[in-house]
Amino acid sequence: MKKKSVLELNRISQEEFKKSKKIPLIVVLDNVRSLNNVGSVFRTSDAFLVTGIYLCGITATPPHPEIHKTALGAEDSVEWHYFEDANEAVDKLNKEGYTVYAIEQVENSIMLNDLQLDKSGKYAVVLGNEVKGVQQTVVDKCKQSIEIPQYGTKHSLNVSVTAGLIIWDFFKMLK
């Protein structure tokens, strides 16, 4: 079997991406400190047609060379907005009729493999700081929390890995 060349992949242009139908999902980054994680979320969001990303608090914004290192240009294709605080972003999303989920380990969370989405709905997911997670005040504003089942000795995943798993599952259910 032969690897495909970049040309054989038939990727769409940034202009075509911006005009393409997106899945009804906004990804909210709540005080994510790693620029590599931010860039990775942009790249995954581009790959799976996410509507947009809300960058909140200390989360860095494009243009930035460290974001670009992992985003590889996706920071120019995926729409993004900055909010001083994730609470403000979640309030906006709730007012606009989004179902907002925190991606966090909380009492009575929904396991990702049990999540059911309505294709006619609009959704947002909040991913938190690499050490502290999603702020409790933000969790309190969310409809529910989604937890990724884990079976090893560790109790958390890297933010960019978490985003990849969550975005992929939402894409499969909403596309």
Backbone torsions as a table, in degrees:
resi	resn	phi	psi	omega
1	MET	NA	141.1	-175.4
2	LYS	-106.7	132.8	175.1
3	LYS	-63.5	144.7	177.0
4	LYS	-79.5	144.8	174.1
5	SER	-80.4	166.2	178.1
6	VAL	-56.4	-40.6	-179.7
7	LEU	-66.8	-34.5	-179.9
8	GLU	-71.6	-15.2	179.6
9	LEU	-74.9	-18.6	176.9
10	ASN	53.1	47.3	179.0
11	ARG	-71.4	149.7	178.4
12	ILE	-81.1	160.7	178.2
13	SER	-79.1	168.0	176.1
14	GLN	-60.2	-39.1	179.4
15	GLU	-63.7	-42.7	178.0
16	GLU	-66.0	-39.0	178.0
17	PHE	-60.1	-46.4	-177.3
18	LYS	-62.3	-28.3	-179.8
19	LYS	-89.9	-13.4	-174.6
20	SER	-73.8	156.5	178.3
21	LYS	-72.0	127.2	-178.6
22	LYS	-100.7	161.2	170.4
23	ILE	-77.9	148.1	-176.5
24	PRO	-77.9	70.7	-176.8
25	LEU	-140.1	130.0	171.6
26	ILE	-111.7	132.8	176.1
27	VAL	-102.8	124.8	-179.3
28	VAL	-107.7	125.4	176.4
29	LEU	-105.5	113.3	-175.1
30	ASP	-98.0	98.0	176.8
31	ASN	58.0	44.1	176.1
32	VAL	-80.2	121.2	-171.3
33	ARG	-90.1	-25.1	-176.5
34	SER	-83.7	120.3	177.6
35	LEU	-66.5	-29.4	175.0
36	ASN	-66.0	-39.2	175.5
37	ASN	-63.6	-42.9	178.9
38	VAL	-59.7	-48.1	179.7
39	GLY	-60.9	-40.1	178.9
40	SER	-64.7	-38.0	177.9
41	VAL	-65.9	-38.3	175.4
42	PHE	-60.4	-46.4	-175.9
43	ARG	-65.2	-43.1	177.7
44	THR	-65.8	-38.8	179.1
45	SER	-64.1	-36.9	175.1
46	ASP	-65.2	-46.2	-176.2
47	ALA	-59.6	-34.3	-173.8
48	PHE	-116.4	24.9	169.4
49	LEU	56.3	44.2	176.0
50	VAL	-70.8	140.3	-178.6
51	THR	-60.7	-44.1	-178.1
52	GLY	-175.3	171.7	179.5
53	ILE	-126.9	135.0	173.0
54	TYR	-106.6	119.9	-179.8
55	LEU	-99.5	123.5	-170.7
56	CYS	-127.3	145.8	174.4
57	GLY	66.7	-127.0	-177.3
58	ILE	-78.6	-3.0	179.4
59	THR	-60.6	125.9	-179.2
60	ALA	-69.8	156.4	179.6
61	THR	-120.3	152.9	172.8
62	PRO	-68.0	160.1	-4.8
63	PRO	-80.8	140.6	177.7
64	HIS	-156.9	131.2	-177.2
65	PRO	-59.8	-33.0	-180.0
66	GLU	-73.2	-31.6	173.8
67	ILE	-69.6	-45.1	-177.6
68	HIS	-60.8	-32.0	-177.6
69	LYS	-55.9	-38.3	-179.9
70	THR	-103.4	-26.7	179.7
71	ALA	-75.3	-31.4	179.2
72	LEU	53.4	39.1	177.6
73	GLY	101.1	-12.8	179.7
74	ALA	-64.5	-21.1	177.0
75	GLU	-67.2	-15.6	177.2
76	ASP	-96.0	-18.4	-179.0
77	SER	-96.2	-38.0	-177.6
78	VAL	-85.6	129.7	178.4
79	GLU	-67.0	139.8	178.6
80	TRP	-143.5	156.2	177.3
81	HIS	-139.2	150.4	178.3
82	TYR	-107.7	138.7	174.7
83	PHE	-129.1	139.1	179.0
84	GLU	-61.9	-30.0	-178.0
85	ASP	-144.0	140.8	-179.5
86	ALA	-63.9	-27.2	176.6
87	ASN	-59.1	-41.0	178.3
88	GLU	-62.8	-43.5	179.8
89	ALA	-63.8	-44.7	-179.0
90	VAL	-67.4	-38.9	175.6
91	ASP	-58.2	-44.5	179.2
92	LYS	-61.0	-46.9	-179.0
93	LEU	-63.9	-42.4	177.6
94	ASN	-60.8	-43.4	179.1
95	LYS	-63.5	-31.0	-179.0
96	GLU	-86.8	6.5	174.5
97	GLY	85.1	16.4	175.9
98	TYR	-79.4	146.3	167.3
99	THR	-89.3	117.0	-173.2
100	VAL	-106.1	127.1	177.6
101	TYR	-115.6	134.9	168.3
102	ALA	-84.8	140.4	172.7
103	ILE	-98.0	94.5	-169.7
104	GLU	-159.4	154.8	175.8
105	GLN	-89.7	105.8	-179.5
106	VAL	-135.0	168.1	174.4
107	GLU	-59.7	135.8	176.2
108	ASN	62.4	28.9	176.6
109	SER	-68.7	159.3	175.1
110	ILE	-91.7	128.7	175.0
111	MET	-71.6	139.0	-176.3
112	LEU	-53.1	-40.2	-179.2
113	ASN	-70.3	-10.1	176.5
114	ASP	-102.2	-4.4	-175.8
115	LEU	-68.3	134.7	175.4
116	GLN	-123.6	128.6	179.6
117	LEU	-116.3	148.8	175.1
118	ASP	-93.1	122.0	-177.5
119	LYS	-59.2	-19.7	-179.6
120	SER	-89.5	-3.0	-178.2
121	GLY	-86.1	170.7	173.4
122	LYS	-119.7	136.1	-171.6
123	TYR	-130.6	154.7	171.8
124	ALA	-140.5	145.4	176.0
125	VAL	-125.8	138.2	-179.4
126	VAL	-109.9	121.5	175.0
127	LEU	-108.8	139.7	-171.6
128	GLY	-105.9	-176.9	179.4
129	ASN	-55.7	145.5	-177.0
130	GLU	-59.7	-26.0	-179.4
131	VAL	-106.7	-47.8	-172.8
132	LYS	-92.6	-13.5	-178.7
133	GLY	75.8	-159.0	178.5
134	VAL	-76.6	133.8	178.9
135	GLN	-56.1	140.4	179.7
136	GLN	-58.2	-38.6	179.6
137	THR	-62.6	-31.2	177.1
138	VAL	-75.5	-44.2	176.7
139	VAL	-54.2	-41.8	-178.6
140	ASP	-62.2	-25.6	-178.9
141	LYS	-89.3	-9.8	-178.1
142	CYS	-84.9	152.4	178.6
143	LYS	-64.9	-40.2	-175.0
144	GLN	-161.3	171.3	175.1
145	SER	-117.5	140.4	175.7
146	ILE	-106.3	135.6	178.5
147	GLU	-120.6	138.2	176.0
148	ILE	-90.0	120.8	179.3
149	PRO	-60.5	138.2	179.2
150	GLN	-136.0	139.1	-170.6
151	TYR	-120.6	1.6	-179.5
152	GLY	-97.6	-156.3	-176.8
153	THR	-86.8	-16.5	-179.3
154	LYS	-91.2	154.5	-176.5
155	HIS	-114.6	10.8	178.5
156	SER	-152.6	163.3	177.2
157	LEU	-121.7	158.2	174.5
158	ASN	-59.8	147.1	-178.5
159	VAL	-56.2	-43.8	-177.3
160	SER	-69.5	-34.5	176.1
161	VAL	-67.0	-45.4	177.4
162	THR	-57.3	-47.3	179.3
163	ALA	-58.4	-43.2	-179.9
164	GLY	-60.2	-45.2	179.5
165	LEU	-64.3	-46.6	-177.4
166	ILE	-65.3	-50.4	-177.7
167	ILE	-60.4	-42.9	179.7
168	TRP	-60.9	-45.2	179.1
169	ASP	-64.4	-41.5	177.3
170	PHE	-63.7	-42.0	178.9
171	PHE	-58.2	-46.6	-178.9
172	LYS	-61.6	-36.5	-177.9
173	MET	-82.2	-25.1	-172.4
174	LEU	-106.1	-17.4	-176.0
175	LYS	-74.4	NA	NA
